[in-house]
Amino acid sequence: MSMELELKNVNLRPGDKLKVKGEILHDAERFQIDLGLSSDDLALHFNPRFHDDADGVVLVCNSKTAGCWGDEKREIHNPLQRGSDVKIVLKLSGDVFEVELPDGQEIQFPNRADTDVVTYIRVAGDFKLTSFKIF
């Protein structure tokens, strides 16, 4: 069962962190964590995929401006596994987003839109959210 959490009018600033905890479903295809200004303006689209046509299991990051996707950044090393409990921490550090994964791996994705405040957060897909914290 897919779920979705959508928050608007958030105030996530450089240095703030977002901690997302939950369970990746046993039959997960993909889930996503989006940070930005709206669903059409995403500074970070973090999208673990467990059955990608090109790369199989892969982490995909991207951005969307005025409804148009940018170039994907694909990370072949994906430590996330179906059926596991995970904690993912996302941080806006000025010109880059940092994503901390459960195995200590960190992915960096450029802040292409030069976003200084994130007002929109969405967690969706094959993921059961159990905890959500901004700190």
C-alpha positions in Angstrom: 0.0 0.0 0.0 1.6 3.3 -1.1 1.3 6.3 1.1 1.8 10.0 0.6 2.6 12.9 3.0 2.5 16.4 1.5 3.5 19.4 3.6 3.1 23.0 2.4 4.2 26.3 4.0 7.2 24.6 5.7 10.3 26.7 6.5 13.4 24.6 6.0 16.5 26.8 5.8 20.2 26.1 5.1 21.6 24.1 8.0 18.2 22.6 8.9 17.8 18.8 8.6 14.8 16.6 7.8 14.9 13.1 9.3 12.5 10.6 7.7 12.1 7.1 9.2 10.0 4.3 7.9 9.8 0.9 6.3 10.4 0.2 2.7 7.6 -2.1 1.6 8.5 -5.7 0.8 7.3 -5.4 -2.8 8.6 -1.8 -3.3 9.2 -0.5 -6.8 10.2 3.0 -5.7 9.5 5.9 -3.3 10.5 9.5 -3.3 11.3 12.4 -1.0 10.8 15.8 -2.6 12.0 19.2 -1.3 11.2 22.5 -3.0 8.7 25.2 -3.4 5.8 23.2 -4.9 5.2 19.9 -6.8 6.3 21.7 -10.0 9.4 23.3 -8.5 11.5 20.8 -6.7 15.1 21.6 -5.6 15.6 17.9 -4.7 13.8 14.8 -5.9 15.3 11.8 -4.0 14.0 8.6 -5.7 15.3 5.2 -4.7 14.2 2.6 -7.3 14.2 -1.1 -6.8 13.4 -2.2 -10.4 14.7 0.5 -12.8 14.7 -0.5 -16.5 18.2 0.7 -17.1 20.1 0.1 -13.8 18.0 -2.3 -11.6 18.4 -1.0 -8.1 19.5 2.6 -8.2 19.2 6.0 -6.4 18.1 8.8 -8.6 18.3 12.5 -7.7 16.9 15.3 -9.8 15.3 18.7 -9.8 12.2 20.2 -11.4 11.8 23.8 -12.5 8.4 25.1 -13.7 7.3 21.5 -14.3 10.4 20.5 -16.3 12.8 17.8 -15.1 16.6 18.5 -15.1 19.3 15.9 -15.8 19.1 12.9 -13.5 22.0 12.0 -11.2 22.1 8.2 -10.8 23.9 6.5 -8.0 24.4 2.8 -8.6 25.3 2.0 -5.0 21.9 1.7 -3.3 22.2 0.4 0.3 18.4 0.6 0.7 16.6 -2.8 0.7 13.0 -3.8 0.3 11.4 -4.8 3.6 13.9 -2.9 5.8 13.5 -0.1 8.3 15.5 3.0 7.4 16.4 6.4 8.5 17.2 9.0 5.9 18.5 12.5 6.8 18.3 15.3 4.2 20.1 18.6 4.7 20.1 21.8 2.8 23.7 23.2 2.9 23.5 26.3 0.8 24.7 25.2 -2.7 24.2 21.5 -2.1 21.7 19.0 -0.6 23.2 16.2 1.5 21.4 12.9 1.9 22.6 10.6 4.6 21.7 6.9 4.1 21.6 4.2 6.7 25.0 2.6 5.9 26.8 5.9 6.4 26.9 6.7 2.7 26.2 10.3 1.8 24.9 11.6 -1.5 25.3 15.2 -2.5 23.1 16.9 -5.1 23.6 20.5 -6.3 21.1 23.1 -5.3 20.5 23.9 -9.0 17.7 26.4 -8.4 19.7 28.2 -5.6 16.8 27.6 -3.2 17.4 29.2 0.1 14.2 28.1 1.8 12.3 24.9 1.2 8.5 25.4 1.7 7.2 22.1 0.2 8.0 18.6 1.3 6.5 15.4 -0.1 7.1 11.7 0.8 5.4 9.3 -1.5 5.5 5.8 -2.9 6.2 2.3 -1.6 7.2 3.5 1.9 5.5 3.3 5.3 6.4 6.5 7.1 6.8 6.1 10.9 8.6 9.3 11.9 9.2 12.7 10.5 11.3 15.4 12.1 12.7 18.8 11.2 15.6 19.9 13.3 
